[in-house]
């Protein structure tokens, strides 16, 4: 398959979107990371970890699959207050990779719901964090209320092959969805 595709990388604050794009991008990624401020503490739940920066607009990277298919990756900010900006970022996107963290699956509900509202096909990538609870696929599907055809893959956003496999699973899902007979 030759061509190009715009792909969103979405998920809650601190789930690894910026890391995944930086890991797979063949160009120096554009990142709009800014230091988190005390003012933001009231509205931006950091969750697990010691996150000190956050994406304030978008992340951008590019990855080529098999030398023919170019993926333009757009990472969204993770805070719920930025959800309205997704509508613009989603314009022209073929699909999304939704990163989730098993330490706080409920934090992913807004992102997944927004993808459904946009009608954007997506795959779920369970990002590996040290000490994260391990859940089987059926348990994850149930907890996230996923449709049966939604791919669920495990990845480590810091690991290139693992992150590439997650994006390939999304592309395979998009191809399958586009070629399904009604």
C-alpha positions as CSV (number, residue, x, y, z in Angstrom):
1,X,0.0,0.0,0.0
2,X,1.5,3.3,-1.1
3,X,0.5,6.7,0.0
4,X,0.1,8.8,3.2
5,X,-2.2,8.8,6.2
6,X,-2.8,11.2,9.0
7,X,-3.0,9.4,12.3
8,X,-3.9,10.8,15.7
9,X,-2.1,9.5,18.8
10,X,-4.5,10.1,21.7
11,X,-4.9,9.3,25.4
12,X,-4.9,10.9,28.9
13,X,-2.2,13.1,30.4
14,X,1.0,11.2,30.9
15,X,0.2,8.0,29.0
16,X,3.1,8.2,26.6
17,X,1.9,9.9,23.4
18,X,4.9,12.3,23.1
19,X,7.2,9.4,23.9
20,X,5.7,7.1,21.3
21,X,5.9,9.7,18.5
22,X,9.5,10.5,19.5
23,X,10.4,6.8,19.5
24,X,9.0,6.1,16.0
25,X,9.5,9.3,14.1
26,X,12.1,9.3,11.3
27,X,12.3,13.1,11.5
28,X,13.0,15.2,14.6
29,X,9.5,15.4,16.1
30,X,7.8,18.7,16.7
31,X,6.8,18.9,20.3
32,X,5.0,21.6,22.1
33,X,5.9,20.4,25.6
34,X,5.7,23.0,28.3
35,X,6.5,22.9,32.0
36,X,3.4,22.2,34.1
37,X,2.6,25.1,36.4
38,X,1.0,25.4,39.8
39,X,-2.0,27.0,38.2
40,X,-2.5,23.9,36.1
41,X,-2.4,21.6,39.1
42,X,-6.1,22.5,39.9
43,X,-7.3,21.3,36.5
44,X,-4.7,18.8,35.2
45,X,-4.6,15.5,37.2
46,X,-1.1,14.1,36.8
47,X,-2.0,10.6,37.9
48,X,0.9,8.1,38.5
49,X,4.4,9.3,38.1
50,X,6.3,12.5,38.3
51,X,5.4,14.3,35.1
52,X,6.7,17.8,34.9
53,X,5.8,18.8,31.3
54,X,2.7,18.5,29.2
55,X,1.8,18.9,25.5
56,X,0.0,22.2,25.1
57,X,-0.9,22.0,21.3
58,X,0.3,18.9,19.5
59,X,3.2,16.6,18.8
60,X,4.1,15.8,15.2
61,X,6.2,13.0,13.7
62,X,6.5,11.0,10.5
63,X,7.0,7.3,10.0
64,X,7.3,5.2,6.8
65,X,6.1,1.7,6.7
66,X,7.7,-0.7,4.2
67,X,9.1,2.2,2.3
68,X,5.7,3.1,0.8
69,X,3.2,4.2,3.4
70,X,3.9,7.4,5.2
71,X,2.2,8.0,8.5
72,X,1.9,11.6,9.7
73,X,1.5,11.3,13.4
74,X,-0.4,14.0,15.4
75,X,-0.3,13.7,19.2
76,X,-3.1,15.4,21.0
77,X,-2.9,17.0,24.5
78,X,-4.2,14.7,27.1
79,X,-6.1,17.0,29.4
80,X,-9.9,17.0,29.1
81,X,-9.9,20.8,28.7
82,X,-8.2,20.4,25.3
83,X,-10.8,17.9,23.9
84,X,-12.4,20.7,21.7
85,X,-9.0,21.1,19.9
86,X,-9.3,17.5,18.8
87,X,-12.0,18.3,16.3
88,X,-9.4,20.4,14.3
89,X,-6.6,17.9,14.8
90,X,-8.9,15.0,13.7
91,X,-9.8,16.8,10.4
92,X,-8.5,14.5,7.6
93,X,-7.3,11.8,10.0
94,X,-7.9,8.2,8.9
95,X,-7.8,6.8,12.4
96,X,-6.2,7.0,15.9
97,X,-4.0,5.0,18.2
98,X,-5.4,5.4,21.7
99,X,-2.8,4.8,24.4
100,X,-4.0,3.6,27.8
101,X,-2.3,3.0,31.1
102,X,-3.6,0.0,33.2
103,X,-2.8,2.0,36.4
104,X,-5.7,4.2,35.6
105,X,-8.0,2.9,32.9
106,X,-10.8,5.3,33.8
107,X,-8.5,8.2,32.7
108,X,-8.9,6.9,29.1
109,X,-12.7,7.0,29.0
110,X,-12.8,10.7,27.8
111,X,-10.3,10.0,25.0
112,X,-12.1,6.9,23.8
113,X,-15.5,8.5,24.0
114,X,-14.3,11.5,22.0
115,X,-12.9,9.2,19.2
116,X,-16.3,7.5,19.1
117,X,-18.1,10.9,18.9
118,X,-15.8,11.8,16.0
119,X,-16.6,8.5,14.3
120,X,-12.8,7.9,14.0
121,X,-11.7,4.2,13.8
122,X,-9.1,3.4,16.4
123,X,-6.9,0.8,18.0
124,X,-6.0,0.6,21.6
125,X,-2.4,0.3,22.7
126,X,-1.8,-0.7,26.3
127,X,1.4,1.1,27.2
128,X,3.7,-0.8,29.5
129,X,4.7,1.1,32.7
130,X,6.9,-0.5,35.4
131,X,4.7,-2.1,38.0
132,X,1.5,-1.7,35.9
133,X,-1.3,-4.2,36.7
134,X,-1.6,-6.9,34.0
135,X,-5.0,-7.6,32.6
136,X,-6.1,-10.1,29.9
137,X,-7.5,-8.8,26.6
138,X,-11.1,-9.7,27.5
139,X,-10.9,-7.9,30.8
140,X,-9.4,-4.8,29.1
141,X,-12.2,-4.9,26.4
142,X,-14.8,-5.1,29.1
143,X,-13.3,-2.3,31.3
144,X,-12.9,0.0,28.3
145,X,-16.3,-1.0,26.7
146,X,-14.7,-1.7,23.4
147,X,-16.5,-3.0,20.3
148,X,-15.4,-6.5,19.3
149,X,-13.5,-5.4,16.2
150,X,-11.3,-2.8,18.0
151,X,-7.7,-4.0,18.1
152,X,-6.0,-4.2,21.5
153,X,-2.3,-4.5,21.5
154,X,0.4,-4.1,24.2
155,X,3.3,-1.8,23.6
156,X,6.1,0.1,25.3
157,X,6.1,3.6,24.0
158,X,9.9,3.8,24.6
159,X,10.6,0.8,22.4
160,X,10.8,1.3,18.7
161,X,9.7,-2.2,17.5
162,X,6.9,-2.4,20.0
163,X,5.5,1.1,19.1
164,X,5.8,0.3,15.3
165,X,3.8,-2.9,15.9
166,X,1.1,-0.9,17.6
167,X,0.9,1.5,14.6
168,X,0.9,-1.4,12.2
169,X,-2.0,-3.0,14.1
170,X,-3.9,0.3,13.7
171,X,-3.1,0.5,9.9
172,X,-4.3,-3.2,9.4
173,X,-7.5,-2.3,11.3
174,X,-8.0,0.8,9.1
175,X,-7.5,-1.3,5.9
176,X,-9.9,-4.0,7.2
177,X,-12.5,-1.4,8.1
178,X,-12.2,0.4,4.7
179,X,-12.5,-2.9,2.7
180,X,-15.3,-4.5,4.7
181,X,-18.5,-5.2,2.7
182,X,-21.6,-3.6,4.3
